[in-house]
Amino acid sequence: MEDHPFFPISNSEVVNLDFVDSYQHRERTVRLTTGETVYTSRWGGRRLKELFDNQVERTTPANANALRRLIKQLLRRLLGE
């Protein structure tokens, strides 16, 4: 991702990617962490899907394993084990 978290989803809407909770490509809806739902244009939806697909492809098993280890460590600390 670029240095800034803002992404155009249509000619009149820009979203802060830090606040995107989910994206439904078929409906072209973006659900924000605030609970608000906004709609993408066909062009914006296609670009947003490409962005998310590219992020998933860059996630490697090594990164996933490191994240699992970190979560396990945090849970042990929280549970006092």
C-alpha positions in Angstrom: 0.0 0.0 0.0 1.1 3.6 -0.5 2.1 6.0 2.2 -1.4 7.3 2.7 -4.4 5.2 3.5 -6.9 7.1 1.3 -8.4 5.3 -1.7 -10.9 6.5 -4.3 -13.9 4.2 -4.6 -15.8 6.4 -7.1 -15.6 9.8 -8.7 -17.1 11.4 -5.6 -16.0 9.2 -2.7 -12.7 8.5 -1.1 -12.3 6.1 1.9 -9.6 5.8 4.5 -8.5 2.2 4.2 -7.7 2.1 7.9 -11.4 2.3 8.6 -12.6 -0.3 6.0 -14.1 -3.3 7.9 -15.2 -5.3 4.9 -15.9 -5.1 1.2 -18.6 -7.0 -0.7 -17.5 -7.0 -4.4 -20.8 -8.4 -5.8 -22.9 -5.7 -4.0 -20.0 -3.1 -4.4 -20.5 -2.1 -0.8 -17.8 -1.0 1.7 -18.6 -1.4 5.4 -16.6 1.0 7.6 -15.6 0.4 11.2 -18.0 3.2 12.1 -20.9 1.1 10.9 -21.5 3.2 7.8 -21.9 1.5 4.4 -20.7 3.3 1.3 -21.0 2.2 -2.3 -18.3 1.9 -5.0 -18.5 2.6 -8.7 -17.8 -0.3 -10.9 -14.4 1.1 -11.6 -13.7 1.8 -7.9 -14.9 -1.6 -6.8 -12.7 -3.3 -9.4 -9.6 -1.3 -8.2 -10.4 -2.0 -4.5 -10.8 -5.7 -5.2 -7.4 -5.7 -7.0 -5.8 -3.9 -4.1 -7.1 -6.4 -1.5 -6.3 -9.4 -3.8 -2.7 -8.1 -4.1 -2.4 -7.7 -0.4 -3.5 -11.3 0.2 -1.0 -12.6 -2.4 1.8 -10.8 -0.5 1.0 -12.6 2.7 3.4 -15.5 3.1 3.1 -18.5 5.3 6.1 -17.3 7.2 4.3 -14.1 8.1 1.2 -16.0 9.0 3.2 -18.3 11.3 4.9 -15.3 13.0 1.5 -13.8 13.6 0.2 -17.1 15.1 3.2 -17.2 17.5 2.7 -13.6 18.5 -1.0 -14.2 19.2 -0.2 -17.3 21.3 2.3 -15.4 23.3 -0.1 -12.6 24.0 -2.9 -15.0 25.0 -0.5 -16.8 27.4 0.4 -13.5 29.0 -3.3 -12.5 29.3 -4.3 -15.8 30.8 -1.3 -15.9 33.1 0.1 -19.1 31.8 
